[in-house]
Amino acid sequence: MWPALDYGERVGRIYYRGSCQLRLDADPAASCPQLNVQPPSNGISGVAAVRDIFRHEKDVSVKETDPGIIRIRIGSVPDAVLRVTISNLVLTPEEQYNYWLAIFKIENAPEVQSAMRDLKIRIPVRTVSIGIAQPADGLPRLPGVLTNVTMDQALDLVAKTFKGIVLYGFCTPPDQYQIDFADARYIYSTN
């Protein structure tokens, strides 16, 4: 995916419906369905390259909805929680400079939590070990306040700011979703 995203010039959002797989350390988690993917053909990049990667998959749609954000939808994915509008989300300096902390803050916004209760969906419990970047000049950072944005738009901003891929996986039973972030800077190096 990283070369197809022009090595960070574009970012990705992947939405998928998976099956809930039991894990030893926590609640069941959404597992991405097995896909028949191929490397993109030579000479193409961007949305054309991403479509080419999934050329053998009938239940995958790829589109560039905002400049620089390529969305990949795998299957029929319930996304009502992503359409919830967050009225005002204040990020601490640590949340501004760290994508995982920002994602946790977005997931725990009061409007999102209320919608999750109404929709009877949850986030699986999982153990996460992360390093925390301290605020510093030159590092990517989110704005201190997000106002009147949907959860999806807030996650778009995380993907754009930190130049990676935000994944939204949904599985049943129980109805739950998980959000992951693929930081392509550490997955692929052009050196």
N, C-alpha and C positions, 0 to 999 in steps of 0.2 A: 504493500500500500504506500509506503513512504516515497518511493520513486514516482509513483502515480500521482502523489500529492505535491509533486515538484519540490521535494525535500524541504517542506515547511512553508512554501509559498501559499499552499492551500492547506486546510485542515479538514478533518473528517468527523462525522457524526454517524454512528452505527446504531441502528435500532433493530433488535431481534427478539423473536419469541423462541424460547428454548424450553427444555424440560428441566424440572427441578431435580438436581442431583444431590443426593445425601453426601455430606462431608463429615469427616470424623471430628473436626474442630468446631463446628458451628451448625447453624440452620442449613436447610437445603439451599443451594444456589442455582441460578439460571446458567445452563450450559448452552453455548452457541450450537446451533444445529450443524451437522457435518455438511460441508459444501464442496462442490467441485470447482475449484478456482484454478486459474491459469495465470502465468505471467502476462502482462500486457504486451501487445505487439510492439515491435520496434517503431520508434518515431512518433509515438503518441503519448500525451500526458494529460493531466487534469481529469475532467469528468469522462472524457472518451476512454482514457486508460482504465479508469475504475470500472466503467461499464464492460470493458473488454476482459477484465479480470474475472467478472461474473458471467461471462457470455454463455456458459452452459447451465446456468441456473434460471429457471422460469419464475420462481417466487421471490426474486430480488429486484428491487427498483433502485436506480441511482439517478440523482439529480443534483444540480448546483442551484440551491434556492437563493442564497445570499452570495454576493461576490466572495469567493475564497472558501466557502463552506460546502463540502460535498457530502450529501446525505445518502446513506445506504440503508434501505429498509428490507429486512429479511423476514418474510412472512407477514402475517396479520398481527400487528403489535398494538395492544391496548396502550393508549398514551394519554388518557384523560388527565392524569396527574401532571404531565408535562405542560398542559394548557392552563394550569392554575396561575393566576396573576399574583405576584408577590408585590405588595404595595411599597414597602420600604425595607431594604436589607442593608444594614450597616456592617461593613467588614472591618475587623481589626487589622492592624498592619501585618500580622502574621497570616491572616486569611487572605489578604491582598497578594502576598508573595508566594503562596503555596496552594497549588491546585487542589490537593486533597482536603485541606482545611476549608477552602472555599466551597467545594462540593458538599462537604458535611454541613456547612452553614446553609447552603441552598436547600438541601434535603430537610433540614430542621426548621425552615422558616415556618412561622405559625400557620400561614395559609396552606402550605404544602402538607403539614401535619394534619390539619383539619380535613383536607381533601382525602388524605389517606384513610382517615377514620371513616369518612362518608363512603368511600369506595371499597372499604374493607380490604385494603391492600397493605402490605408491610414491606420493610426492608429486612433482608436476612441479617442476623448477627454474624459478624466476621471479625477476625483478628487482623489488624493492619499495623505494620511497622513502617514508619515513615521518618525520614529526616526532615528537619524544618529549616528552610532558608530564612535567614534574618534579613529584614529590609535593608536594601543597599542600592545605590545608584547603578543604573545599567541593567538591573535584573527585571524580567517581565513582572508586571503587577496589574492587578485589577483596580478599578476605581474604588474609593472608600465607601460609596453608597450606590446601590442599584435601586432605581425607582420605577414602579409600574412595569415590570418585566415579567414575562411568563417564566416558569421554571426552565422551559426549553431555551428561551432567549438567554437566560443567565448561564446555562450550560454552553451555549454557543460562544458566549464571551470567554468562558474558561478555555474552550478549545482554541479560539483565536489568540488569546493572550499568551497561552503557554505552548502554542503551536503543536498540538497533538490531536489525538482522536478520543472523543468522549463516547463511550458505549453505554447504551441503555438496554438492559436485558430484562425481559419479563417472563415469568414462568408460573405454572399452576400445577397441582395444588401445593400449598396454599397460594392464593394470589399474592405475588410479591414481585418486586423489581430490584435490580441492583444497577448501580452506576460505577463504571470503571473508567480509568484514564490511561491511555497508552502514550507515554511520553517518548515520542519518536527520536528525540535528541539522544536518548540513551540506548535505543534499540538499533539505530543505524548511524554509522559514522561515515562521512564522505572522505575522511583522511586515508 
